[in-house]
Amino acid sequence: MKRLTVAIVLVFLCCVVYGVETGELSNATTIAPPKPTISPERACTLKTNTSCADCLGAGTGCYYCSETRRCGYYPYKKLIPSHDECAAFSEVYWGICFMSLQGTVIAIGVVAGTLLIALTVCCCCCCRKRSNDKWLRDMARMEEERRQRQEQSEGRRAERRSKTDDIRRKYGLVKEETPYTRFDH
């Protein structure tokens, strides 16, 4: 009984120590004041006349026009920002500062095209291999059938020869053995 009490006390102390260390038993709860929320459009507009890195660091919804140093909210509904927002498509940066949006679109197109071509080539190779395997199986099956037909033909030929020899013997038409043999070519 005494050991059970000691064990319960030790378990309780371990739980208390663990709770204090993790902060679960702390009485002082701090409530962070609510942060004012800024719309993404406003957050991007505040970064106008800054660098590309500052503008794009405001959020992934921002784009940077290097020609006008304008930071704006990227219009997801259309691929290219309007001419009023940035005159040249090659001067628009979105996501990364070292490649323009035009370069990004081209790079994505090239990668997607390459993947599509690679997928098509893989499918063609698999289909071709499958058809070659099928052709080889068909050839093996036809060769086996030809061999079986030839064996059956030889069996029938031997049977006919034996019947013919039996009839010749019956009627005394057995050929005499000649010392001469036919040359096989």
Number of C-alpha atoms within 10 A of each C-alpha: 6 6 8 9 10 11 12 11 12 12 12 12 12 12 12 13 13 13 13 12 11 9 12 11 13 10 7 7 9 6 6 6 6 6 6 6 7 9 10 17 15 11 19 26 17 15 22 18 16 14 17 24 15 15 30 22 15 17 14 15 19 23 27 34 26 20 12 14 18 22 30 25 21 21 14 9 7 8 10 16 21 12 9 7 17 21 14 16 16 16 18 27 26 22 20 16 17 12 16 21 23 17 16 17 13 12 13 12 12 12 12 12 12 12 12 12 12 12 12 12 12 12 12 12 12 12 12 12 12 12 12 12 12 12 12 12 12 12 12 12 12 12 12 12 12 12 12 12 12 12 12 12 12 12 12 12 12 12 12 12 12 12 12 12 14 14 13 13 12 10 8 9 11 12 9 6 7 6 5 6 7 5 5 4 3
